[in-house]
Amino acid sequence: MKIYKWQGSGHYLGATMIFLCDNLELAKEMIEKELIDCGLAKSWEESQEIEVIELDGCKMIWGDDGDY
């Protein structure tokens, strides 16, 4: 499995979707569906660029220090 990350425009700020999937095609389907469900179909049309993260050891997936 790999981690697939999409970033684009959100409702007010940037949007991020992160999925753990078996393949890129499944990740694309899931990201597109989630964006449509969230009312962000246009964001998917603007950018379908997905970052692929290999799982070969310990990696930080998300970090938020609360700073602006």
Summary of the structure (lengths in Angstrom):
residues: 68
radius of gyration: 12.7
end to end distance: 32.8
largest distance: 34.9
contacts: 149
relative contact order: 0.28
helix: 29%
strand: 31%
